[in-house]
């Protein structure tokens, strides 16, 4: 048996209603041994794999992508008796065919359709998968239960937990939904104990049910609150080499009015192992530690049992790297992801952001709250899930692009929250839109939020200035000259991005950029229902090309069936 990728049409009715989706770019690995195949193999080997479709949103456009994809497929199923019947992948080539058809069918502008179905920005990568899964659900007349995993995660076969004796040694105790952060040098497997088999089911089990129904089914209290408490970032800041810290993700203080009947449409997991720092904190640590080869080496592990709770929203982060959702006839059309335009960002002469915003998931913490305000309907997240998701993000240390990534996150957060505040029902009352009546040439982003971003960038410059003074006093040390040049470069970049550290200049250009991004996102939200409906039609006609993993005897690795390239279109 030799597994190969083969281009085929999708039969929506033949696919499972549980889907693992993964957006990915350049993660196959040169020999098919990258982080994406590692994640896929872990899902394939999970106990429920036979009941789950796996859909990859591969945006790799490298000339070697087809060969890498094929080698990865062989590694994924190495030692397996059969190929998973429902492993599918989008590719730039197949998505180009889809984009062309959707443009002709809908009459929508190409830049909008490409932003939804083709671009490689963080949000576009996620939206294209949602559109296809949502359309499959519509075509087969059933809700789809979706687990989104990033390509740097893994579903380990066994769950782990920190041994209670280790917790006691450091004056901690077992707590529900907690993790222990420990320096990597002090880490050994002796601190962990087996916590039972790890499965995917908790991400799917309760989607589409009310909080009350989940309480009855599980026998758990399942509190339902306005928000949650997540102390991870504070714990990371306080951790030291010989000083572990414990953090907890738990219910908020205020019960959600009417929460008993709130509908659970999403389930969020808390990853373990490599903690997720805020990008601006990574930049600050890199500057403070003179551009180290590796990030500060802390790791985290579960230190207590999982305990379910539900919440409406939060002021921190809902992790899109391990997120379950029910995409049905309503939620498939929701604006889950904040899609930005890299062209608009680059048109800012300060070049504060030079690409897509890193704000794809910044709508998630406030989306259900805004939907409640607009529709008077309650939808909530479920947390405290039993499934453990291991985070294996590469900790490559200092990257010269870290300032770009930090500004893309900070500025993107402003724009995303501004978009959420403007969410409303369109005139039909069926879909959402973004109110832009007040987004004129006089538009101003929230000044206090802009000041916070400006201050963060100033702090990075302050660190760089102090380190330059220190390094000049050590001018005879090895490597000092190169470090001085890098700090000088960082300060030059920061000065450019902030208008010479002049807030009014920075703010003026920021307002223009965010206004344009809001208008662009409004076009995306308006177009989304039409694009989903167009994809629905393409599925019905067998004209949505996708790569399937299939078992072919005697196939040569890398050989692909191109299918029917003559794709007809119909006007909506």
Steps between C-alpha positions, in 0.01 A plus 500: 500500500632842399306808611481779243321831460234497232280787388134406535161661544339517843184306577370688808268217604782245515715695747487483882338789685803531729792685344853585609620801301851639485622815323864466399779668305843350428473236774530172304875482558764449232473123536136491607609513864369841601267603778186459286554127430579449869167656598307310233652168603394561858140562390497200265616280786240635741232254604221681316687554172267275301208732582680825420577683178834683490518809279828685443511855371844482342620833359853381417587637157858373489602314183577196716162505677351205309801279574506606866127437531542150356793409725304629798203281406720193504634593844153567638382149415830321554421171672125539444300227329280742306477863402255712697200527267438867577831689487463796265718797412445830329793637300578832330430334165158363596400821678591707193246297304239562770572874515456540124164324508370692801595835345311411183198370690465790745645803324691582820831683473803275469685645800203417726455144373874436522508631857232246592617200296866540408721746687760381750418748778423348838124560472470410132661164574224425751208648306560289189467182707186625676339586167552150362391319818198726539399438139542123547262523795246697300524256208448198728236674717680447833713701740874433483703460818842648440824479696762745384858403584808699406783317329734539798276296731461128567242270657715269713356150551518531880415789729751613762483680833760637740555264792337635818821442696680738264226759544524470879878539484446847354204586726239445231206261491288337234248751361234462234608630157847594622852463360845519657762714325852371557844582359596249233830416670309379805260299290511122491231243433518399864284795593214370283253219545268331254150651503326256264434478126472823304213534252348766276145454624474783753533758222194354325280346770307803621482727196147608413366430850387735774697540820210343689508192275875457552454520876239227486706282267832526686387543860744791531408846631617672178491863621406753231651844550546830320875446465789283620825536692823403322813567707753351256673824404544613861640158590749506214624844605560372854666169413874456554762224467437364848155649544212316326166673469148365471229656287132425470230554238168510682150644519445870547335661802171615344243240397355555154133597517299232321812286472309175562350526152808644329597296194853358486631560149874498573742309723847631580800308627805620694819366342789372707880467467629811312318805644360763264655834591357823365709594197599836645625320814712269285645809333572659839665183632713474187618858540559465874704180454713626210335301221530145641509188285194364683201643682500483878466122545188454709252217445162428656305186586148430634499500880141405571189343352287660228171652615242638257377859510338732245561869436376777273826681428824619653757778502794272429516246220287217363754260353431437132769229491272255683143609433186296445191654338165400357457642151131488413252697288558806723850480646661420163423858399642667811814716467722283719830636366627853444625514141742782419660638184878502481480756219324747731762447771785558258342823376563659842816701435626427851491127419380429854370167368646354183268206436178339620396566858571221748150555638305216345365379836453839665124492433452176695515647854220750426300339217230328707456805720441716194264243344300500824473878489386495136271196497410444870610138455747331735789295365796395713837327499560178690838466675665262744509228233641156570700480175864605535666685210878510504656820364830439321567844355861534391689725739756633258607793714548853370359577156574832327131505395371494858432876501289460185305219664447702818363804318277279283350358820468828690352708219284210381346474846379860478343443159335170596338642814379800302343261248331299774351817648339573161347156447130521411231311312468579131166629361377143443547422870656169397869583470746733670664814370751756627371853555733747327283814482729672749821375340569820310812707435457626857502153653706458816590170661461485880774735615574314824547171316728667245703648787542154650641371172727804466625447857578133432718599205666772706584243768676288240705803402581577865630145547711531185643833612600361841658193343700717262647689795591171669658357186711807433652451844589142395636592160786250524276195547442249219190569294432843646540687171235287327261547791552876498415511130183296557381723785563803280298339221214420741492860621496629142211268413303603809559869430369457147191309611408761764558816298823578683339410834248777443159377614295752301676403177463131584132545589416696186635229271351225716151652468520502122620139489242361741216686327599336171531159667152535651350582161685203349378262769144628452526390137622157613208456741250611233647257246530198728140368457526527121831315496366220722191467281718488188717225650180315594399505132846386388481204738162404359643503148813308598719796406690571820842335446676358807793263549401171665740255663429169331643149497638411157691182422809555293464878496816703462549749785414852396267399214171687511176463310410846373132424450278702272648844445198618303291658775170655405345786694154634568397849606344539843 
